[in-house]
Structures are given as C-alpha cells and as structure tokens.
Amino acid sequence: MAFLRLILLSFIVISCADSSPRPLSRSDLFSGQDKFGKTWQIQQIEIELGTLLPKSCVTDNFITYYPNGTYEINEGATKCNPEDLPGVIGQWYLDNEEDRLFIEIDDSLQVWYIDETRSDYHKITSDFKEGNRTYTFSLSK
C-alpha cells in the first residue's frame, strides 16, 4: 500500500512540475537558437541632432548574429560607396549582465549599450567621435 501511495505522490509531483519554457536570454533574442542565426535590418538611426531616416543604401544592409558568436554584415543590393566590401565577418558577444554588445570589426572593438531587445526588434546605442548614435533594428523578413 505504501508503494502505491509513493507512485501516486510521484505522479502528482511530476504532473504539477513547471513545464513552461525558460525565458530567452538576450543572446538568444539576438542570434536565435539554431545554426542559421537571426538577420536584422537597420530601421532608424538617431544622432544628437535628431533622427535620421537612413538612405536605401543603408536600410538594405543587414547583420546576421549567429549563436556561435560570429556575425556577418552584408551591404545589400544598394551600395552607398561602390568601393564598399560586400560583407564583413567578425565576432560578437554580450557581457555577463547582457546589457552591452561587443562587436569586433577588424582590429577594433565597438561597444554598444542595449536599450531594448525583443524577438523582432532591438535598439542599441554607442558613442562615436561625433557623439552618440542609436541604431534601431527590426527582424529582416
């Protein structure tokens, strides 16, 4: 009889266990959870002077973050400068608190502060020589 009670109690505990999926980390939101990564397009650029609506040679650019820590920036169909390379590949990572994004480009390291992240949108800000810039990205479709 005690054995039956133990089985019944085990069944109740297992059926009541929390089966909800874990919330996605910012890293997961940036890169997805499969080897294909997630691709984002620039929607808007804010600078200290106001909001810029980027030209089509910028908005057709996209960046793909891969879960393995690599990224790929592609120029898209329209180039702002005919000499621009078709794409750049490098490394990306987040700090332990997941509130800063680090992107290695050639021999430099860009630090971006993550203002907002959702599964279909992210907004990041960085300091440049001419002041702050905030880039708003949406999921590329």
C-alpha positions in Angstrom: 0.0 0.0 0.0 2.8 2.4 0.8 4.3 1.7 -2.6 1.1 2.7 -4.3 0.9 5.9 -2.3 4.5 6.7 -3.3 3.7 6.1 -7.0 0.6 8.3 -6.7 2.5 11.1 -5.0 5.3 10.9 -7.6 2.7 11.2 -10.4 1.2 14.2 -8.7 4.5 15.9 -8.2 5.6 15.3 -11.8 2.3 16.4 -13.3 2.4 19.6 -11.3 6.0 20.5 -12.2 6.5 23.7 -14.1 6.7 22.8 -17.7 6.8 26.3 -19.1 9.8 27.1 -21.3 12.7 29.2 -19.9 12.7 32.8 -21.0 15.0 33.6 -23.8 18.3 35.3 -22.9 19.3 38.5 -24.8 21.9 36.3 -26.6 19.1 34.1 -27.8 17.0 37.1 -28.8 19.9 38.5 -30.9 21.0 35.3 -32.6 18.2 32.8 -32.4 18.8 29.2 -31.3 19.8 27.4 -34.5 22.9 27.5 -36.6 21.3 29.9 -39.2 21.2 32.8 -36.7 18.9 35.8 -36.9 19.2 38.5 -39.6 18.3 42.1 -38.7 17.9 45.3 -40.8 18.5 48.9 -39.8 15.3 50.8 -39.5 16.4 54.1 -38.0 19.5 55.9 -36.8 19.3 58.6 -34.1 22.1 61.1 -33.5 22.4 64.1 -31.2 21.0 66.3 -33.9 17.8 64.2 -34.3 16.5 61.2 -36.1 17.9 60.2 -39.5 15.8 58.1 -41.8 18.6 56.1 -43.4 19.0 56.1 -47.2 18.1 52.9 -49.0 21.8 52.1 -49.4 21.8 51.7 -45.6 18.4 50.2 -44.9 19.0 47.3 -47.3 22.1 46.4 -45.2 21.7 43.6 -42.8 23.5 41.9 -40.0 23.2 38.3 -39.0 24.2 37.2 -35.5 25.0 33.5 -35.1 24.7 31.6 -31.8 28.4 30.6 -32.1 29.5 34.2 -31.6 30.1 35.2 -35.2 28.3 37.8 -37.2 28.1 38.8 -40.8 27.3 42.3 -42.1 26.1 42.4 -45.7 25.8 45.5 -47.9 22.6 44.5 -49.5 21.7 45.3 -53.1 22.5 49.1 -53.0 25.9 50.4 -52.0 26.5 53.9 -50.6 30.1 53.7 -51.9 30.9 51.5 -54.9 34.2 50.6 -53.1 32.4 49.1 -50.1 33.2 45.4 -49.5 30.2 43.1 -49.9 30.3 41.9 -46.4 32.2 41.8 -43.1 32.6 38.8 -40.8 33.7 39.0 -37.2 32.9 38.1 -33.6 30.2 39.4 -31.2 29.4 38.7 -27.6 27.5 40.1 -24.7 28.8 41.0 -21.2 27.8 38.9 -18.2 24.8 41.2 -17.4 23.8 41.1 -21.1 23.4 44.9 -21.2 26.3 45.6 -23.5 27.0 44.2 -27.0 30.6 43.9 -28.2 31.3 43.7 -31.9 34.8 43.1 -33.2 35.4 44.7 -36.6 38.9 44.1 -38.0 41.3 45.3 -35.2 38.7 47.4 -33.3 36.1 46.7 -30.7 32.8 48.5 -30.8 30.8 48.6 -27.5 27.0 49.1 -27.8 24.6 49.6 -24.9 21.5 47.5 -25.3 18.5 49.8 -24.8 15.8 47.3 -25.7 15.6 43.8 -27.1 12.6 41.7 -28.2 12.3 38.8 -30.5 11.7 41.0 -33.5 13.4 44.3 -32.5 16.5 45.7 -30.8 17.8 49.1 -30.1 21.5 49.7 -29.4 23.5 52.9 -28.6 27.2 53.7 -28.9 29.5 56.7 -28.6 31.3 57.9 -31.7 33.7 60.8 -32.1 30.8 63.0 -33.2 28.5 61.9 -30.3 26.0 59.2 -29.5 24.3 57.1 -32.2 21.4 54.9 -31.6 20.5 52.2 -34.1 17.1 50.6 -34.2 16.9 47.2 -35.9 14.0 45.0 -36.8 14.0 41.4 -37.8 14.7 41.0 -41.5 11.9 39.3 -43.4 
